Amino acid sequence: MIPNLLRGGVAGAAGTTVLNAVTYADMAYRGRGSSGVPGEVVDRLADDTGHPVPGSGDTRTNRLTGLGALSGIAAGCGTGVAVALLHGAGLRLPWWLGGPLTGALAMAAADLPLAGTGVSDPRTWSAKDWASDVVPHLAYGLVTYAVATSGENRG
């Protein structure tokens, strides 16, 4: 079990790095700014649990930015661990199915809290908004699944 946990953590970290690289490449290409959504989700969840993020002004904004990024890393690594544990338990999918499903799982881990907190409503997103979410998560899924199942015949 420990090797699966370690492999999953490494797989999730590798996938998260690729997701970030694809996202930053999109930002550079289109000239778009970074999203404040992860920080907003953290802010809402912190308030809802009775533990508001301290500070004011730039200090608080910077904390929320950092906590939003850390929550993404945690979700990415956690998804990698889940996939590696499922793989270790015998769930063997070909790469062309396991990769996209892994990306979809990570995307759900990111998008369900933002919808649940009311920070954003994916039902109102444009095609460009969806592409900005789907493409990095697909890249995440392919890399994470490949690393999580490395050494196995992936079909």
N, C-alpha and C positions, 0 to 999 in steps of 0.2 A: 504494500500500500504506500509506504514512504516513497519508493521510486516513482510511483504514479503521481503523488503529490508534487514532488520536485519537478518531474518532467512537465506536469501541467502548469506549474508556476512559471517555468522557463518558457513554455509554449505560449502562455498568455502574455508574458512580457515581450516576447518576440513579435507576436501579433499586434500588441498595443503599439510597439515602436513603428511597425509598418502602417497601422491605422493613422498614427500621428503624422508620419511622413507623407502619406497620400493626402491627408487633410491640409497640411502646410503647403504642399505642392499646389493644391487647388486654390488656396488662399493667394499664393504668389502668382499663379496663372491669371486668376480672375481679379486680383486686386481687392479681394474682400477682407473684411476685418475678422478678428476672432469672435467666437460666440461667447456671450455671457450666460448662456442657458445653463451650463453645468453649475455655475456659482449660484444662479437663481434657485435651482433645484435644491442645492445644499442649504441655502438660506431658508427656504420653505420647510424643508424637513427638520432643520434645527429648531425653527420656531415652533413647529407642530409638536416636537418632542419636549418643549420647554427648556431648550438649551440654545438660546439665540447666540449667533456668532458675535463676539464682542468687538468693540471699536467703533470708530466713526470715520466718515470721509474716505480718503484714499487707503488708510490702514485697513478698514473693514472691507473695502472693495478688493484690495490685494489678498486679504485672507480668503475671501470667497473665491477668487480666481484660483488660488493655490489649492483650496479644499475641493473645488470642482475638478481640477486636473487630477488630484489624488484619488477622487472617487472614480474617475475614468480608469485610472491605472488599476485600482482595486477590482473594478468590474471586469476588466480585461484579464487580469491574472486569475480571478475567481472563475471566470468562464473557462479558461484553460485548464484549471484544476478539475472542474466538473467534467469536461470532455475527456481528460486523461483517465479519470476514475471510471467513467462509463466505458471507455475503451478497455481498461483493465478488467472490468466486470464482464467483458465479452461482446459488447456492442461494436461490431466491425462493419463499417460502412466504406464504400469506395470513396476516394478523395473527392470525386466530382459531386458527391452528395454530402459527405461529411463536412467538407470545407464550407459550402454555402449554408448548411444547417448550423454550423458553429458560428458563422457570421450573423445569422438570423437570431441565434440565442443571445449573442453579445448586443445586438441591436435592440432586442427586447429589453435587456437589462438596462440599457440607456434610455430607451424611449418610454417605457411604461412609467417610470418615476416622473418624467417631465409631463406626461399626460395626466397622471394621477394627482400631481400637485397643482395642476392647472397652469403651469408655466408656459406650456405650448399645447396645441391640439393638432396632432399629425393629420387629422382629417381635413385640415385647412391648408396643408402644405402644397406648394407648387411642385411641378415635375423637377425643377432645378433643386428645390429643397430636398426632395426625396433622393435625387441623385447624389447630393452632397452627404447624405446619410448612408445610402446603400453601398456606394462604391468603396468607401473606406472600410465599412464593416465586412464586405465581401473579401477584400484584401486581408483583413484581420483573420477572417475565418479560414481562408486557404492556408495562410502561414501557420496559424495556431494549430489547425488540424494536422498539418504535415509534421510539425514538431512533436505534438502530443502523441502521434502514432508512429513516430520515426522507428525504423527498424522492422516495421511490419509491412506485409504485402498490402498495398492500398488499392490494388486493382486498376 
